[in-house]
Amino acid sequence: MIKPLGDRIVIKVIEDNEQTQGGIFIPDSAKEKPQKGEVVAIGMGELTEKGDRKPLDVKVGDVVLYAKYAGTDVKLGDDLFKILSVKDALGILE
């Protein structure tokens, strides 16, 4: 697994269905980039000027929305992960 540094998080990308409700399959070229994922690892937090660590707003297991072109894609086996700064996480889905 990947251990992120600083204020970065690793998320497992959650891809939407490849088929519409009417049964039409959507080709990869027509799909929008996924913007939702489950947090699987978090860094230790941002280092402040005093040398303390600022805790992150997310925790492992949270499902987050993130900016469309944020982060770096990493493929491990059949799974797609993204490493991004916690600042690129837009919100937590409840």
A tleap script that builds the chain and sets N, CA, C and O, in Angstrom:
source leaprc.protein.ff14SB
mol = sequence {
  NMET ILE LYS PRO LEU GLY ASP ARG ILE VAL
  ILE LYS VAL ILE GLU ASP ASN GLU GLN THR
  GLN GLY GLY ILE PHE ILE PRO ASP SER ALA
  LYS GLU LYS PRO GLN LYS GLY GLU VAL VAL
  ALA ILE GLY MET GLY GLU LEU THR GLU LYS
  GLY ASP ARG LYS PRO LEU ASP VAL LYS VAL
  GLY ASP VAL VAL LEU TYR ALA LYS TYR ALA
  GLY THR ASP VAL LYS LEU GLY ASP ASP LEU
  PHE LYS ILE LEU SER VAL LYS ASP ALA LEU
  GLY ILE LEU CGLU
}
set mol.1.N position { 0.842 -1.190 0.000 }
set mol.1.CA position { 0.000 0.000 0.000 }
set mol.1.C position { 0.878 1.240 0.000 }
set mol.1.O position { 2.083 1.153 0.233 }
set mol.2.N position { 0.295 2.356 -0.252 }
set mol.2.CA position { 1.003 3.623 -0.331 }
set mol.2.C position { 0.798 4.392 0.970 }
set mol.2.O position { -0.327 4.509 1.456 }
set mol.3.N position { 1.881 4.913 1.530 }
set mol.3.CA position { 1.785 5.756 2.723 }
set mol.3.C position { 2.040 7.199 2.291 }
set mol.3.O position { 3.165 7.542 1.927 }
set mol.4.N position { 1.000 8.056 2.326 }
set mol.4.CA position { 1.174 9.436 1.878 }
set mol.4.C position { 1.961 10.263 2.881 }
set mol.4.O position { 1.969 9.969 4.077 }
set mol.5.N position { 2.619 11.296 2.383 }
set mol.5.CA position { 3.414 12.183 3.226 }
set mol.5.C position { 2.682 13.495 3.457 }
set mol.5.O position { 1.866 13.912 2.635 }
set mol.6.N position { 2.975 14.139 4.572 }
set mol.6.CA position { 2.451 15.474 4.860 }
set mol.6.C position { 0.942 15.544 4.864 }
set mol.6.O position { 0.271 14.781 5.558 }
set mol.7.N position { 0.407 16.487 4.067 }
set mol.7.CA position { -1.041 16.703 4.046 }
set mol.7.C position { -1.717 15.987 2.882 }
set mol.7.O position { -2.777 16.408 2.420 }
set mol.8.N position { -1.108 14.914 2.414 }
set mol.8.CA position { -1.678 14.173 1.283 }
set mol.8.C position { -2.528 13.006 1.772 }
set mol.8.O position { -2.348 12.494 2.877 }
set mol.9.N position { -3.457 12.608 0.912 }
set mol.9.CA position { -4.307 11.455 1.187 }
set mol.9.C position { -4.298 10.537 -0.029 }
set mol.9.O position { -4.060 10.983 -1.152 }
set mol.10.N position { -4.556 9.263 0.201 }
set mol.10.CA position { -4.709 8.288 -0.885 }
set mol.10.C position { -6.164 7.861 -0.886 }
set mol.10.O position { -6.710 7.464 0.143 }
set mol.11.N position { -6.785 7.947 -2.056 }
set mol.11.CA position { -8.169 7.519 -2.171 }
set mol.11.C position { -8.292 6.442 -3.231 }
set mol.11.O position { -7.561 6.433 -4.221 }
set mol.12.N position { -9.227 5.539 -3.004 }
set mol.12.CA position { -9.569 4.531 -4.003 }
set mol.12.C position { -10.721 5.113 -4.809 }
set mol.12.O position { -11.792 5.390 -4.269 }
set mol.13.N position { -10.495 5.293 -6.091 }
set mol.13.CA position { -11.484 5.924 -6.964 }
set mol.13.C position { -12.719 5.045 -7.064 }
set mol.13.O position { -12.626 3.837 -7.287 }
set mol.14.N position { -13.881 5.672 -6.895 }
set mol.14.CA position { -15.169 4.984 -7.061 }
set mol.14.C position { -15.704 5.391 -8.419 }
set mol.14.O position { -16.065 6.549 -8.632 }
set mol.15.N position { -15.754 4.438 -9.334 }
set mol.15.CA position { -16.234 4.731 -10.683 }
set mol.15.C position { -17.724 4.449 -10.775 }
set mol.15.O position { -18.232 3.491 -10.192 }
set mol.16.N position { -18.409 5.303 -11.518 }
set mol.16.CA position { -19.845 5.114 -11.729 }
set mol.16.C position { -20.077 3.930 -12.656 }
set mol.16.O position { -19.151 3.437 -13.301 }
set mol.17.N position { -21.315 3.487 -12.712 }
set mol.17.CA position { -21.669 2.353 -13.585 }
set mol.17.C position { -21.317 2.655 -15.035 }
set mol.17.O position { -21.383 3.803 -15.475 }
set mol.18.N position { -20.944 1.620 -15.767 }
set mol.18.CA position { -20.607 1.764 -17.176 }
set mol.18.C position { -21.832 1.606 -18.065 }
set mol.18.O position { -21.717 1.594 -19.291 }
set mol.19.N position { -23.000 1.486 -17.452 }
set mol.19.CA position { -24.227 1.268 -18.202 }
set mol.19.C position { -25.298 2.224 -17.686 }
set mol.19.O position { -25.421 2.430 -16.479 }
set mol.20.N position { -26.068 2.804 -18.594 }
set mol.20.CA position { -27.151 3.692 -18.187 }
set mol.20.C position { -28.321 2.867 -17.680 }
set mol.20.O position { -28.327 1.642 -17.802 }
set mol.21.N position { -29.309 3.542 -17.111 }
set mol.21.CA position { -30.486 2.828 -16.616 }
set mol.21.C position { -31.245 2.157 -17.758 }
set mol.21.O position { -31.917 1.147 -17.547 }
set mol.22.N position { -31.140 2.715 -18.969 }
set mol.22.CA position { -31.812 2.138 -20.130 }
set mol.22.C position { -31.057 0.973 -20.743 }
set mol.22.O position { -31.533 0.361 -21.699 }
set mol.23.N position { -29.867 0.653 -20.196 }
set mol.23.CA position { -29.106 -0.487 -20.671 }
set mol.23.C position { -28.039 -0.149 -21.697 }
set mol.23.O position { -27.426 -1.054 -22.262 }
set mol.24.N position { -27.801 1.142 -21.953 }
set mol.24.CA position { -26.786 1.541 -22.930 }
set mol.24.C position { -25.422 1.583 -22.245 }
set mol.24.O position { -25.276 2.188 -21.183 }
set mol.25.N position { -24.422 0.938 -22.855 }
set mol.25.CA position { -23.067 0.967 -22.327 }
set mol.25.C position { -22.359 2.232 -22.789 }
set mol.25.O position { -22.462 2.615 -23.955 }
set mol.26.N position { -21.642 2.879 -21.880 }
set mol.26.CA position { -20.945 4.124 -22.169 }
set mol.26.C position { -19.479 3.817 -22.438 }
set mol.26.O position { -18.816 3.236 -21.578 }
set mol.27.N position { -18.946 4.190 -23.606 }
set mol.27.CA position { -17.533 3.928 -23.890 }
set mol.27.C position { -16.627 4.810 -23.034 }
set mol.27.O position { -17.038 5.882 -22.590 }
set mol.28.N position { -15.380 4.353 -22.801 }
set mol.28.CA position { -14.426 5.095 -21.979 }
set mol.28.C position { -14.217 6.515 -22.477 }
set mol.28.O position { -14.051 7.431 -21.671 }
set mol.29.N position { -14.221 6.715 -23.787 }
set mol.29.CA position { -13.959 8.046 -24.343 }
set mol.29.C position { -15.072 9.043 -24.025 }
set mol.29.O position { -14.845 10.252 -24.067 }
set mol.30.N position { -16.267 8.555 -23.709 }
set mol.30.CA position { -17.399 9.442 -23.435 }
set mol.30.C position { -17.628 9.661 -21.940 }
set mol.30.O position { -18.459 10.485 -21.556 }
set mol.31.N position { -16.901 8.934 -21.098 }
set mol.31.CA position { -17.094 9.042 -19.660 }
set mol.31.C position { -16.413 10.284 -19.109 }
set mol.31.O position { -15.364 10.705 -19.595 }
set mol.32.N position { -17.029 10.859 -18.088 }
set mol.32.CA position { -16.370 11.929 -17.358 }
set mol.32.C position { -15.456 11.301 -16.317 }
set mol.32.O position { -15.690 10.181 -15.861 }
set mol.33.N position { -14.408 12.038 -15.946 }
set mol.33.CA position { -13.500 11.536 -14.924 }
set mol.33.C position { -14.251 11.413 -13.605 }
set mol.33.O position { -15.018 12.305 -13.242 }
set mol.34.N position { -14.034 10.301 -12.875 }
set mol.34.CA position { -14.700 10.176 -11.583 }
set mol.34.C position { -14.181 11.243 -10.621 }
set mol.34.O position { -13.025 11.658 -10.705 }
set mol.35.N position { -15.040 11.678 -9.712 }
set mol.35.CA position { -14.664 12.701 -8.750 }
set mol.35.C position { -15.039 12.286 -7.338 }
set mol.35.O position { -15.238 13.130 -6.465 }
set mol.36.N position { -15.133 10.986 -7.122 }
set mol.36.CA position { -15.535 10.471 -5.821 }
set mol.36.C position { -14.624 9.304 -5.477 }
set mol.36.O position { -14.275 8.502 -6.343 }
set mol.37.N position { -14.240 9.212 -4.205 }
set mol.37.CA position { -13.395 8.108 -3.795 }
set mol.37.C position { -13.406 7.907 -2.292 }
set mol.37.O position { -13.804 8.789 -1.532 }
set mol.38.N position { -12.958 6.720 -1.877 }
set mol.38.CA position { -12.876 6.379 -0.459 }
set mol.38.C position { -11.449 6.573 0.021 }
set mol.38.O position { -10.506 6.086 -0.604 }
set mol.39.N position { -11.290 7.280 1.125 }
set mol.39.CA position { -9.967 7.519 1.700 }
set mol.39.C position { -9.449 6.206 2.272 }
set mol.39.O position { -10.093 5.599 3.127 }
set mol.40.N position { -8.268 5.764 1.793 }
set mol.40.CA position { -7.685 4.515 2.277 }
set mol.40.C position { -6.413 4.753 3.090 }
set mol.40.O position { -5.964 3.851 3.798 }
set mol.41.N position { -5.823 5.947 3.003 }
set mol.41.CA position { -4.637 6.274 3.793 }
set mol.41.C position { -4.502 7.786 3.883 }
set mol.41.O position { -4.851 8.511 2.951 }
set mol.42.N position { -3.987 8.254 5.025 }
set mol.42.CA position { -3.769 9.691 5.204 }
set mol.42.C position { -2.356 9.934 5.706 }
set mol.42.O position { -1.756 9.089 6.369 }
set mol.43.N position { -1.835 11.123 5.369 }
set mol.43.CA position { -0.522 11.514 5.859 }
set mol.43.C position { -0.615 11.977 7.307 }
set mol.43.O position { -1.682 11.934 7.918 }
set mol.44.N position { 0.518 12.421 7.847 }
set mol.44.CA position { 0.569 12.838 9.249 }
set mol.44.C position { 0.024 14.247 9.460 }
set mol.44.O position { -0.168 14.658 10.604 }
set mol.45.N position { -0.227 14.985 8.403 }
set mol.45.CA position { -0.745 16.335 8.522 }
set mol.45.C position { 0.294 17.360 8.129 }
set mol.45.O position { 1.486 17.063 8.039 }
set mol.46.N position { -0.180 18.571 7.896 }
set mol.46.CA position { 0.694 19.664 7.480 }
set mol.46.C position { 1.548 20.124 8.660 }
set mol.46.O position { 1.063 20.217 9.787 }
set mol.47.N position { 2.806 20.407 8.397 }
set mol.47.CA position { 3.733 20.881 9.418 }
set mol.47.C position { 3.582 22.392 9.569 }
set mol.47.O position { 3.708 23.128 8.590 }
set mol.48.N position { 3.312 22.858 10.786 }
set mol.48.CA position { 3.158 24.286 11.034 }
set mol.48.C position { 4.525 24.935 11.232 }
set mol.48.O position { 5.542 24.247 11.313 }
set mol.49.N position { 4.538 26.261 11.310 }
set mol.49.CA position { 5.790 26.987 11.519 }
set mol.49.C position { 6.427 26.648 12.868 }
set mol.49.O position { 7.646 26.737 13.018 }
set mol.50.N position { 5.613 26.261 13.841 }
set mol.50.CA position { 6.117 25.901 15.170 }
set mol.50.C position { 6.638 24.465 15.227 }
set mol.50.O position { 7.203 24.041 16.235 }
set mol.51.N position { 6.445 23.727 14.143 }
set mol.51.CA position { 6.911 22.339 14.102 }
set mol.51.C position { 5.864 21.326 14.520 }
set mol.51.O position { 6.156 20.133 14.600 }
set mol.52.N position { 4.650 21.782 14.786 }
set mol.52.CA position { 3.558 20.876 15.148 }
set mol.52.C position { 2.876 20.369 13.880 }
set mol.52.O position { 3.029 20.945 12.803 }
set mol.53.N position { 2.135 19.299 14.026 }
set mol.53.CA position { 1.351 18.762 12.912 }
set mol.53.C position { -0.095 19.204 13.035 }
set mol.53.O position { -0.714 19.047 14.088 }
set mol.54.N position { -0.635 19.761 11.950 }
set mol.54.CA position { -2.042 20.152 11.904 }
set mol.54.C position { -2.834 18.932 11.443 }
set mol.54.O position { -2.584 18.423 10.350 }
set mol.55.N position { -3.788 18.446 12.251 }
set mol.55.CA position { -4.529 17.241 11.857 }
set mol.55.C position { -5.358 17.468 10.593 }
set mol.55.O position { -5.784 18.587 10.307 }
set mol.56.N position { -5.579 16.395 9.846 }
set mol.56.CA position { -6.363 16.470 8.611 }
set mol.56.C position { -7.855 16.405 8.916 }
set mol.56.O position { -8.267 15.865 9.943 }
set mol.57.N position { -8.658 16.961 8.014 }
set mol.57.CA position { -10.116 16.991 8.186 }
set mol.57.C position { -10.786 15.679 7.801 }
set mol.57.O position { -11.970 15.488 8.079 }
set mol.58.N position { -10.051 14.774 7.169 }
set mol.58.CA position { -10.629 13.497 6.731 }
set mol.58.C position { -9.983 12.354 7.484 }
set mol.58.O position { -8.900 12.493 8.051 }
set mol.59.N position { -10.666 11.220 7.479 }
set mol.59.CA position { -10.114 10.019 8.108 }
set mol.59.C position { -10.303 8.838 7.159 }
set mol.59.O position { -11.097 8.910 6.220 }
set mol.60.N position { -9.586 7.773 7.401 }
set mol.60.CA position { -9.698 6.567 6.588 }
set mol.60.C position { -11.136 6.071 6.646 }
set mol.60.O position { -11.725 5.976 7.723 }
set mol.61.N position { -11.696 5.757 5.486 }
set mol.61.CA position { -13.078 5.281 5.393 }
set mol.61.C position { -14.049 6.344 4.904 }
set mol.61.O position { -15.147 6.013 4.453 }
set mol.62.N position { -13.663 7.622 4.984 }
set mol.62.CA position { -14.524 8.687 4.471 }
set mol.62.C position { -14.623 8.597 2.957 }
set mol.62.O position { -13.651 8.243 2.290 }
set mol.63.N position { -15.793 8.916 2.408 }
set mol.63.CA position { -15.978 9.023 0.964 }
set mol.63.C position { -15.997 10.510 0.647 }
set mol.63.O position { -16.825 11.258 1.166 }
set mol.64.N position { -15.071 10.931 -0.215 }
set mol.64.CA position { -14.909 12.353 -0.500 }
set mol.64.C position { -15.142 12.661 -1.978 }
set mol.64.O position { -14.967 11.808 -2.848 }
set mol.65.N position { -15.541 13.899 -2.231 }
set mol.65.CA position { -15.562 14.453 -3.578 }
set mol.65.C position { -14.268 15.233 -3.727 }
set mol.65.O position { -13.830 15.894 -2.785 }
set mol.66.N position { -13.649 15.165 -4.905 }
set mol.66.CA position { -12.399 15.883 -5.107 }
set mol.66.C position { -12.441 16.624 -6.437 }
set mol.66.O position { -13.260 16.324 -7.306 }
set mol.67.N position { -11.542 17.599 -6.581 }
set mol.67.CA position { -11.475 18.408 -7.787 }
set mol.67.C position { -11.211 17.515 -9.001 }
set mol.67.O position { -10.485 16.525 -8.905 }
set mol.68.N position { -11.797 17.867 -10.127 }
set mol.68.CA position { -11.792 17.034 -11.335 }
set mol.68.C position { -10.397 16.609 -11.800 }
set mol.68.O position { -10.192 15.441 -12.130 }
set mol.69.N position { -9.450 17.521 -11.832 }
set mol.69.CA position { -8.117 17.184 -12.347 }
set mol.69.C position { -7.062 17.156 -11.248 }
set mol.69.O position { -5.880 17.362 -11.520 }
set mol.70.N position { -7.476 16.906 -10.020 }
set mol.70.CA position { -6.569 16.920 -8.876 }
set mol.70.C position { -5.790 15.617 -8.772 }
set mol.70.O position { -6.246 14.563 -9.216 }
set mol.71.N position { -4.622 15.708 -8.186 }
set mol.71.CA position { -3.866 14.535 -7.786 }
set mol.71.C position { -3.179 13.774 -8.898 }
set mol.71.O position { -3.178 14.166 -10.065 }
set mol.72.N position { -2.597 12.670 -8.480 }
set mol.72.CA position { -1.847 11.785 -9.365 }
set mol.72.C position { -2.494 10.405 -9.347 }
set mol.72.O position { -2.744 9.845 -8.280 }
set mol.73.N position { -2.763 9.862 -10.524 }
set mol.73.CA position { -3.367 8.539 -10.631 }
set mol.73.C position { -2.305 7.462 -10.440 }
set mol.73.O position { -1.195 7.563 -10.963 }
set mol.74.N position { -2.665 6.428 -9.680 }
set mol.74.CA position { -1.784 5.283 -9.453 }
set mol.74.C position { -2.630 4.028 -9.592 }
set mol.74.O position { -3.665 3.897 -8.940 }
set mol.75.N position { -2.189 3.103 -10.445 }
set mol.75.CA position { -2.914 1.843 -10.632 }
set mol.75.C position { -2.138 0.737 -9.930 }
set mol.75.O position { -0.972 0.493 -10.239 }
set mol.76.N position { -2.792 0.069 -8.982 }
set mol.76.CA position { -2.209 -1.069 -8.277 }
set mol.76.C position { -3.124 -2.264 -8.491 }
set mol.76.O position { -4.242 -2.300 -7.976 }
set mol.77.N position { -2.651 -3.231 -9.244 }
set mol.77.CA position { -3.503 -4.367 -9.593 }
set mol.77.C position { -4.642 -3.888 -10.477 }
set mol.77.O position { -4.409 -3.229 -11.490 }
set mol.78.N position { -5.860 -4.211 -10.104 }
set mol.78.CA position { -7.040 -3.786 -10.865 }
set mol.78.C position { -7.647 -2.499 -10.319 }
set mol.78.O position { -8.603 -1.975 -10.892 }
set mol.79.N position { -7.105 -1.985 -9.219 }
set mol.79.CA position { -7.695 -0.822 -8.563 }
set mol.79.C position { -6.987 0.469 -8.965 }
set mol.79.O position { -5.774 0.494 -9.173 }
set mol.80.N position { -7.778 1.543 -9.070 }
set mol.80.CA position { -7.246 2.866 -9.385 }
set mol.80.C position { -7.275 3.716 -8.122 }
set mol.80.O position { -8.315 3.861 -7.480 }
set mol.81.N position { -6.120 4.274 -7.777 }
set mol.81.CA position { -5.991 5.131 -6.611 }
set mol.81.C position { -5.567 6.512 -7.080 }
set mol.81.O position { -5.059 6.681 -8.188 }
set mol.82.N position { -5.782 7.492 -6.218 }
set mol.82.CA position { -5.359 8.850 -6.474 }
set mol.82.C position { -4.658 9.357 -5.231 }
set mol.82.O position { -5.143 9.170 -4.116 }
set mol.83.N position { -3.507 10.004 -5.425 }
set mol.83.CA position { -2.808 10.664 -4.327 }
set mol.83.C position { -3.014 12.154 -4.529 }
set mol.83.O position { -2.654 12.704 -5.570 }
set mol.84.N position { -3.592 12.800 -3.535 }
set mol.84.CA position { -3.852 14.226 -3.673 }
set mol.84.C position { -3.711 14.935 -2.343 }
set mol.84.O position { -3.760 14.314 -1.281 }
set mol.85.N position { -3.538 16.231 -2.417 }
set mol.85.CA position { -3.479 17.062 -1.221 }
set mol.85.C position { -4.877 17.117 -0.617 }
set mol.85.O position { -5.874 17.119 -1.339 }
set mol.86.N position { -4.942 17.161 0.688 }
set mol.86.CA position { -6.248 17.236 1.350 }
set mol.86.C position { -6.991 18.507 0.937 }
set mol.86.O position { -8.216 18.566 1.040 }
set mol.87.N position { -6.270 19.511 0.477 }
set mol.87.CA position { -6.896 20.761 0.001 }
set mol.87.C position { -7.719 20.538 -1.258 }
set mol.87.O position { -8.620 21.322 -1.554 }
set mol.88.N position { -7.415 19.462 -2.014 }
set mol.88.CA position { -8.166 19.149 -3.228 }
set mol.88.C position { -9.426 18.347 -2.941 }
set mol.88.O position { -10.245 18.145 -3.838 }
set mol.89.N position { -9.594 17.889 -1.707 }
set mol.89.CA position { -10.833 17.226 -1.304 }
set mol.89.C position { -11.879 18.312 -1.050 }
set mol.89.O position { -11.677 19.182 -0.203 }
set mol.90.N position { -12.984 18.265 -1.772 }
set mol.90.CA position { -13.980 19.322 -1.702 }
set mol.90.C position { -14.995 19.118 -0.590 }
set mol.90.O position { -15.540 20.085 -0.058 }
set mol.91.N position { -15.251 17.866 -0.237 }
set mol.91.CA position { -16.232 17.594 0.814 }
set mol.91.C position { -16.339 16.118 1.094 }
set mol.91.O position { -15.900 15.284 0.302 }
set mol.92.N position { -16.931 15.803 2.237 }
set mol.92.CA position { -17.138 14.423 2.653 }
set mol.92.C position { -18.605 14.072 2.423 }
set mol.92.O position { -19.495 14.799 2.864 }
set mol.93.N position { -18.856 12.961 1.736 }
set mol.93.CA position { -20.224 12.493 1.509 }
set mol.93.C position { -20.688 11.701 2.731 }
set mol.93.O position { -19.962 10.852 3.247 }
set mol.94.N position { -21.886 11.987 3.177 }
set mol.94.CA position { -22.423 11.272 4.355 }
set mol.94.C position { -23.592 10.426 3.967 }
set mol.94.O position { -24.175 9.752 4.817 }
savepdb mol mol.pdb
quit
